[in-house]
Amino acid sequence: MIFELVLILFLLFVFVGFVIMTWKFYDERNKNLYLQNKFNPFKNKERFLTPNEKHVFEKLQELECLKNLYIFSQLHLSTFLGVKEEANDLRGKFDWINKLFVDFVIFDNSFTKPLLVIELNDSTHKWSNRKARDEFIRSALDNNNIKMLTITLNDANTRGILEDLVGKKLF
């Protein structure tokens, strides 16, 4: 009985090792082929912004309160947040913030300081895993004195409301 159990565990270990080695081999092979211009796993995206994000971006560009500021879309948190040196696992924390992005970031006119992060609250923000992500982002921004505004598509469709919401958060 013990012999069979040990044999099963050994075979399972060998199988898992084989799967991992095969996966690493193909991953390295693809990287090498890509570097040699023999394999390209990438393609152009059909669009950079969703139709709703594009609509909001255009509305933000029209706002008087943003005339002398810069609006960027789809920025990763790592674009404007770093990891403190005293934090453990710097690489892991950087990888984490590098995977998270926000819809819009308003920068001052010298590109030195993010003034406001704007998130478009569409249907995806209702998913439970998305709510945890949104709370993490909100907390990271709050801890670094970066303001955040969450808007809906309806807010963006009414110029006066959007101007008022953005202006109040900025100034």
Backbone hydrogen bonds in HBPLUS format (Angstrom, degrees):
<---DONOR---> <-ACCEPTOR-->    atom                        ^
c    i                          cat <-CA-CA->   ^        H-A-AA   ^      H-
h    n   atom  resd res      DA  || num        DHA   H-A  angle D-A-AA Bond
n    s   type  num  typ     dist DA aas  dist angle  dist       angle   num
A0005-LEU N   A0001-MET O   3.14 MM   4  6.39 155.3  2.20 143.6 150.2     1
A0006-VAL N   A0002-ILE O   2.87 MM   4  6.13 164.6  1.90 157.7 161.3     2
A0007-LEU N   A0003-PHE O   2.87 MM   4  6.04 158.8  1.92 147.6 154.3     3
A0008-ILE N   A0004-GLU O   2.87 MM   4  6.07 158.5  1.92 147.2 152.7     4
A0009-LEU N   A0005-LEU O   2.93 MM   4  6.16 163.6  1.95 150.6 155.1     5
A0010-PHE N   A0006-VAL O   2.84 MM   4  6.01 157.0  1.89 149.5 156.4     6
A0011-LEU N   A0007-LEU O   2.89 MM   4  6.11 164.9  1.91 152.1 155.9     7
A0012-LEU N   A0008-ILE O   2.89 MM   4  6.04 155.3  1.95 147.6 155.0     8
A0013-PHE N   A0009-LEU O   2.88 MM   4  6.06 155.6  1.94 145.6 152.3     9
A0014-VAL N   A0010-PHE O   2.90 MM   4  6.19 160.3  1.94 152.7 157.8    10
A0015-PHE N   A0011-LEU O   2.89 MM   4  6.06 160.5  1.93 147.3 152.9    11
A0016-VAL N   A0012-LEU O   2.93 MM   4  6.15 167.7  1.95 154.1 156.7    12
A0017-GLY N   A0013-PHE O   2.95 MM   4  6.10 160.9  1.98 148.1 154.0    13
A0018-PHE N   A0014-VAL O   2.87 MM   4  6.08 155.0  1.93 148.4 155.4    14
A0019-VAL N   A0015-PHE O   2.94 MM   4  6.24 160.1  1.98 153.7 158.4    15
A0020-ILE N   A0016-VAL O   2.96 MM   4  6.21 165.0  1.99 153.3 157.1    16
A0021-MET N   A0017-GLY O   2.92 MM   4  6.09 165.7  1.94 152.2 156.3    17
A0022-THR N   A0018-PHE O   2.90 MM   4  6.03 160.4  1.94 151.0 156.6    18
A0023-TRP N   A0019-VAL O   2.96 MM   4  6.11 163.6  1.98 150.1 154.7    19
A0024-LYS N   A0020-ILE O   2.91 MM   4  6.14 163.5  1.94 152.7 157.2    20
A0025-PHE N   A0021-MET O   2.84 MM   4  5.99 157.0  1.90 146.5 153.4    21
A0026-TYR N   A0022-THR O   3.00 MM   4  6.27 166.9  2.01 155.5 157.4    22
A0027-ASP N   A0023-TRP O   2.94 MM   4  6.10 153.1  2.01 146.7 155.0    23
A0028-GLU N   A0024-LYS O   2.85 MM   4  6.03 166.8  1.87 155.0 157.8    24
A0029-ARG N   A0025-PHE O   2.77 MM   4  5.93 157.3  1.82 149.0 156.8    25
A0030-ASN N   A0026-TYR O   2.89 MM   4  5.97 160.2  1.93 143.6 148.3    26
A0031-LYS N   A0027-ASP O   3.02 MM   4  6.28 154.0  2.09 143.7 151.1    27
A0032-ASN N   A0028-GLU O   2.90 MM   4  6.16 163.6  1.93 153.9 157.7    28
A0033-LEU N   A0029-ARG O   2.86 MM   4  6.11 161.7  1.89 152.6 158.0    29
A0034-TYR N   A0030-ASN O   2.86 MM   4  5.99 154.3  1.93 145.4 152.8    30
A0035-LEU N   A0031-LYS O   2.93 MM   4  6.19 158.7  1.97 150.0 155.6    31
A0036-GLN N   A0032-ASN O   3.02 MM   4  6.23 137.4  2.21 141.3 152.8    32
A0036-GLN N   A0033-LEU O   3.20 MM   3  5.03 127.1  2.50  90.2 104.0    33
A0038-LYS N   A0033-LEU O   2.79 MM   5  4.99 165.5  1.81 158.9 154.2    34
A0037-ASN N   A0034-TYR O   3.00 MM   3  5.00 159.4  2.04 109.0 112.2    35
A0054-LYS N   A0050-THR O   2.86 MM   4  6.08 163.1  1.89 162.2 167.0    36
A0055-HIS N   A0051-PRO O   3.00 MM   4  6.16 156.0  2.06 143.8 150.2    37
A0056-VAL N   A0052-ASN O   2.99 MM   4  6.27 161.6  2.02 150.1 154.4    38
A0057-PHE N   A0053-GLU O   2.84 MM   4  6.02 160.4  1.87 151.1 157.1    39
A0058-GLU N   A0054-LYS O   3.00 MM   4  6.22 160.5  2.04 149.9 154.2    40
A0059-LYS N   A0055-HIS O   3.05 MM   4  6.34 153.1  2.12 145.1 152.8    41
A0060-LEU N   A0056-VAL O   2.82 MM   4  6.10 155.0  1.88 154.5 161.4    42
A0061-GLN N   A0057-PHE O   3.03 MM   4  6.29 152.3  2.11 147.6 154.7    43
A0062-GLU N   A0059-LYS O   3.16 MM   3  5.28 139.9  2.33  98.8 109.9    44
A0063-LEU N   A0060-LEU O   3.14 MM   3  5.39 155.5  2.20 107.8 115.1    45
A0066-LEU N   A0063-LEU O   3.25 MM   3  5.55 156.8  2.31 105.4 112.3    46
A0067-LYS N   A0064-GLU O   3.16 MM   3  5.26 170.1  2.17 114.4 115.6    47
A0069-LEU N   A0066-LEU O   3.09 MM   3  5.15 164.9  2.11 116.6 117.5    48
A0070-TYR N   A0107-PHE O   3.09 MM  37  5.12 166.5  2.10 142.5 146.1    49
A0107-PHE N   A0070-TYR O   2.81 MM  37  5.12 162.7  1.84 150.6 156.5    50
A0072-PHE N   A0105-VAL O   2.92 MM  33  5.24 163.1  1.95 149.3 155.0    51
A0105-VAL N   A0072-PHE O   2.80 MM  33  5.24 152.4  1.88 147.4 154.2    52
A0074-GLN N   A0103-ASP O   2.84 MM  29  4.84 150.3  1.93 123.5 129.0    53
A0102-VAL N   A0075-LEU O   2.87 MM  27  5.66 154.0  1.94 154.3 156.5    54
A0079-THR N   A0076-HIS O   2.91 MM   3  5.44 162.3  1.94 116.7 122.7    55
A0077-LEU N   A0100-LEU O   2.82 MM  23  5.91 157.5  1.87 156.9 157.2    56
A0080-PHE N   A0077-LEU O   3.09 MM   3  5.85 147.9  2.20 118.8 125.1    57
A0081-LEU N   A0077-LEU O   2.78 MM   4  5.68 131.0  2.02 152.2 166.5    58
A0087-ALA N   A0084-LYS O   3.04 MM   3  5.41 157.8  2.09 110.0 117.1    59
A0093-LYS N   A0089-ASP O   3.01 MM   4  6.28 162.1  2.05 159.0 164.1    60
A0094-PHE N   A0090-LEU O   2.85 MM   4  6.06 158.6  1.89 153.6 160.2    61
A0095-ASP N   A0091-ARG O   2.82 MM   4  6.02 164.3  1.85 151.1 155.9    62
A0096-TRP N   A0092-GLY O   3.03 MM   4  6.19 147.2  2.14 138.6 147.3    63
A0097-ILE N   A0093-LYS O   3.06 MM   4  6.43 165.8  2.08 153.9 155.1    64
A0098-ASN N   A0094-PHE O   2.83 MM   4  5.92 140.2  1.99 149.5 161.7    65
A0099-LYS N   A0096-TRP O   3.14 MM   3  5.42 150.2  2.23 103.9 112.6    66
A0104-PHE N   A0118-ILE O   3.01 MM  14  5.01 143.7  2.15 153.9 158.0    67
A0118-ILE N   A0104-PHE O   2.81 MM  14  5.01 165.7  1.83 139.4 144.3    68
A0106-ILE N   A0116-LEU O   2.74 MM  10  5.10 168.6  1.76 158.9 163.0    69
A0115-LEU N   A0106-ILE O   2.69 MM   9  5.56 158.7  1.74 157.6 165.2    70
A0116-LEU N   A0106-ILE O   3.36 MM  10  5.10 156.5  2.42 133.9 137.0    71
A0108-ASP N   A0113-LYS O   3.11 MM   5  5.79 153.2  2.18 153.9 161.7    72
A0111-PHE N   A0108-ASP O   3.13 MM   3  5.55 164.2  2.15 120.2 121.5    73
A0117-VAL N   A0147-LYS O   2.86 MM  30  6.22 156.9  1.91 145.4 152.6    74
A0149-LEU N   A0117-VAL O   2.76 MM  32  6.18 158.1  1.81 164.2 171.4    75
A0119-GLU N   A0149-LEU O   2.87 MM  30  6.31 159.3  1.92 157.2 164.1    76
A0151-ILE N   A0119-GLU O   2.91 MM  32  6.27 164.2  1.93 164.4 169.3    77
A0121-ASN N   A0151-ILE O   2.68 MM  30  5.78 177.9  1.68 178.9 178.7    78
A0125-HIS N   A0122-ASP O   3.14 MM   3  5.85 152.6  2.22 119.5 126.2    79
A0126-LYS N   A0123-SER O   3.18 MM   3  5.68 164.3  2.20 114.5 118.4    80
A0127-TRP N   A0124-THR O   3.28 MM   3  5.78 165.8  2.30 113.2 117.2    81
A0130-ARG N   A0127-TRP O   3.10 MM   3  5.14 124.0  2.42  97.5 112.3    82
A0131-LYS N   A0127-TRP O   3.00 MM   4  6.30 143.2  2.13 150.4 161.0    83
A0132-ALA N   A0128-SER O   3.34 MM   4  6.68 155.9  2.40 147.2 151.6    84
A0133-ARG N   A0129-ASN O   3.21 MM   4  6.41 155.1  2.28 137.2 143.9    85
A0134-ASP N   A0130-ARG O   2.83 MM   4  6.06 160.1  1.87 149.4 154.7    86
A0135-GLU N   A0131-LYS O   2.97 MM   4  6.18 153.4  2.05 145.6 152.5    87
A0136-PHE N   A0132-ALA O   2.98 MM   4  6.21 153.6  2.05 146.1 153.2    88
A0137-ILE N   A0133-ARG O   2.97 MM   4  6.25 162.9  2.00 153.9 158.0    89
A0138-ARG N   A0134-ASP O   2.91 MM   4  6.09 164.6  1.94 148.2 152.9    90
A0139-SER N   A0135-GLU O   2.96 MM   4  6.08 160.7  1.99 146.7 151.8    91
A0140-ALA N   A0136-PHE O   2.92 MM   4  6.15 162.7  1.95 152.3 157.0    92
A0141-LEU N   A0137-ILE O   2.93 MM   4  6.13 161.2  1.97 156.2 160.9    93
A0142-ASP N   A0138-ARG O   2.89 MM   4  6.05 165.7  1.91 150.9 155.4    94
A0143-ASN N   A0139-SER O   2.90 MM   4  6.04 163.9  1.93 152.8 156.9    95
A0144-ASN N   A0141-LEU O   3.01 MM   3  5.16 145.9  2.13 102.7 113.4    96
A0146-ILE N   A0141-LEU O   2.94 MM   5  4.94 173.4  1.94 141.4 141.5    97
A0145-ASN N   A0142-ASP O   3.13 MM   3  5.07 164.3  2.15 112.2 111.3    98
A0156-ALA N   A0152-THR O   3.25 MM   4  6.61 154.6  2.32 145.3 151.4    99
A0157-ASN N   A0153-LEU O   3.03 MM   4  6.27 136.6  2.22 143.1 154.9   100
A0157-ASN N   A0154-ASN O   3.21 MM   3  5.09 128.7  2.49  92.0 105.3   101
A0158-THR N   A0155-ASP O   3.39 MM   3  5.71 156.8  2.44 104.9 111.3   102
A0161-ILE N   A0158-THR O   3.03 MM   3  5.44 118.0  2.43 108.2 123.0   103
A0162-LEU N   A0158-THR O   3.01 MM   4  6.26 167.9  2.02 163.5 167.2   104
A0163-GLU N   A0159-ARG O   2.88 MM   4  5.99 170.9  1.89 158.8 161.7   105
A0164-ASP N   A0160-GLY O   3.00 MM   4  6.03 155.9  2.06 140.1 147.0   106
A0165-LEU N   A0161-ILE O   2.88 MM   4  6.10 166.1  1.90 156.6 159.9   107
A0166-VAL N   A0162-LEU O   2.97 MM   4  6.08 173.9  1.97 157.1 159.0   108
A0167-GLY N   A0163-GLU O   2.86 MM   4  5.79 160.3  1.90 143.9 150.7   109
A0168-LYS N   A0164-ASP O   2.96 MM   4  5.99 161.4  1.99 147.4 152.2   110
A0169-LYS N   A0165-LEU O   3.23 MM   4  6.38 152.6  2.30 141.0 147.9   111
A0170-LEU N   A0166-VAL O   2.93 MM   4  6.13 153.6  2.00 153.2 161.1   112
A0171-PHE N   A0167-GLY O   2.95 MM   4  5.93 166.7  1.97 153.2 156.5   113
